[in-house]
Structures are given as C-alpha cells and as structure tokens.
C-alpha cells in the first residue's frame, strides 16, 4: 500500500510538472451541455490551460442542453464519447459511474480542495468515492433594485421581520410590484421560494441529512414553516401572479416594474445586460431567534473522465488544473453567477457576484433538499415540491396539506421514511 501511494504521488508530480512529456500531441475532447459557453471555453479557459500544458489540446464540443443526457449515454454506450465529460449533478452521473463509464477520481490530487458538501453531487451515497470534479454551484437569494430602495429609503433586510417590513413599505408606496415571482411554471415556487428560504428552517445539511436518514419527516415544523412563509408572499406578487411565467417575472424586474426578484445567481450575467438601474442582493432572511444563517449553495456542474478514454493521465492533468486558483478565478469571472466549488482563493470582478459568494463566509452552505437520494422513486419528491409550493401560493392547499401530501408520496417508496 505504501509503495502504491508513493508511485501514485510520483506519477502525479510527473503529470503536473511535465504534462508535455506524457501528452505530446494529445487532444482531449470535452462533452458538455453548455453550448452557450462555447466562446468562453475556446477564448479563455482552453488557451489558459494549453499555455501551461502545450502537449495537450482541448476540443470543446457541446450538445444542446435538452439532448445532452441521451446523446452522451448513446456515445458512451457506442464507445464514441469524448475524453472529458461534463457531469450533471446527482443521479444521472452516479448511474454512469455505476455502469463503469466514469473513472473513479477519489484519489485525484485536487480533490482535497473540495468540501464534502461540494463533492456530494458527484459522490456515491456513502461518500466513499467521487467520480467528477466539482466545477460550479449557484447560490440562491434575492436580487433587488437598489435605485428603488434608495428612492424609498429602504435597507437590505437581514431578518424575516425586516423582510416583511420592506415588502409592506413597497406595497404601501405602490410605485413598484414588491416582488416579481409567478407560479405558472411551478419550479420557481419550489426553487426560488421553498428551497431558497427553507434552508434556514431545516438548518441546511443537518435537516437534509435527517430527512435522508428517516430521523425527521416532512410534516415536522421545520419543513412546514417554509410553506407558511410562501403563503404570506402572495399579497406582494402583483395581480395575476398565478398565470405569470418565469420569463414574465424576469421582464417585470429588468424593466424596473418590480423591486425584488427571488433569484438564483445564474441571473447575474443576463440581468446585467438588461437593466438600467443598480442591482444589489440580500441573502434569505433568518427567522426570529435563529443563531446561525444558511444558504442554498447548490451544486450545478462537474467534470469527469470517460473510463474508456485512452488518455487517462492527460485527462487527470486537466482535472487537477480545474481545481487550481487560476482556473477557479478564470471560470468565475467568465461566467458570473456560477461559482467555483473549490477552496482555492479567487477574486471576482462583478460586484453582484461578489455579494452572493460572500455569503459563504457568513453562513452555512447546503444544497437543495430533495436532489440527492430522495427523488429516485415515484413520486419524485423534487417534482412534488414544485406542485406543492405552487398550490400553497395559489391557496388551493394549506401548508400542512402540502407537507402531508409530500410525506405520503415519499413514504410510499422510501424505506427510511416508512
């Protein structure tokens, strides 16, 4: 065992120090669904890597997002997939690993740069093996119109009471819709509503793990209370929010008609190009008596190594580079709002992105509550939360009924909850 470890470390050192020796003339093809990132990869990320590793070329070949999973599976089965595989979070990539189609990266040198939470989307259920390098997460919170806040003398809320005080002031003034969010598409009610604020009630990873272990139920107060909060939002959402789509909500905010947008950080780059006012962001308000704060810092994208690739060593050189401070900073500034998951230090140029990521130092990070393990059965708990959140907001279900329905669905197939 000692001899093997020493050999591995020596090989890792050779790969990192003299990639060109091992990889002369090698081209690594990258599979991805991020076709909107082509120019970023080809003009920024790839040139930076190739400058340090002249013997390795990177060929970025994305598919359409909606076709990626099926296209990748077909290529892997046929033996025609690229060397590097951009990994969806959780079960889709876990299945590829269990099928022997992704290389085990547990001992990759750069993996030490990632926390257990960061690795959770690309690790086995017991956390003993990791098969994709965590690349980026998105953080939930609220983006707001700073000009509107300044005009009305409002300050960023930190507590739940302050949050409703701001909403009441906006409603009373009437110049702006207090908050832009509809429920027509349902997912936004669960993602930017329930998962966004709920993390402070179930205390992040503590509550999420208790649900997985069967030590708590969705009918417990910490899971019901976020529904009660969503029900309280409805007077602030404007007329016709029930039929309002996600793009409708985006337009209301970027056109300056709404003051607050319950958001994910992925909005930053798009909003930046559309607004003519200054934007700010505040994190999910904490309930009365809370001793700590929590944020949804949700794992979004990783990078794995095709187990059938003939270029395993060169692929690991690239994956180790992804964990560096240089790669983290490059990616974070090229794609504002998608934040590196490594512990490497990086500086952000976009002030709104900097605000979002600063919450990591202030609060405990967690991922969306139902994405790992709990949505493998039928009914799918994550999808059930969409419908439940929307129904609470439209008033066709009470918070207690919504929680009970979700618990019944989970208990019907998930043994620890039976």
Secondary structure by P-SEA (a helix, b strand, c coil): caaaaaaaaaaaaaaaacccccccbbbbbbbbccccaaaaaaccaaaaaaaacccbbbbbbbccccaaaaaaaaaaaacccccccccccccaaaaaaaaccccccccccccccccccccccccccccccccccccbbbbbbbbbcaaaaaaacccccccaaaaaaaaaaaaaacccccbbbbcccccccccccccccccccccaaaaaaaaaacccccccaaaaaaaaaaaaaccccccccccccaaaaaaaaaacccccccccccaaaaaaacccbbbbbbcccccccccbbbbccccccccccccccccaaaaaaaaaaaacaaaaaaaaaaccccccccccccccccaaaaaaacccccbbbbccccccccccccccaaaaaaaaaaaaaaccccaaaaaaaaaaaaaccccccc
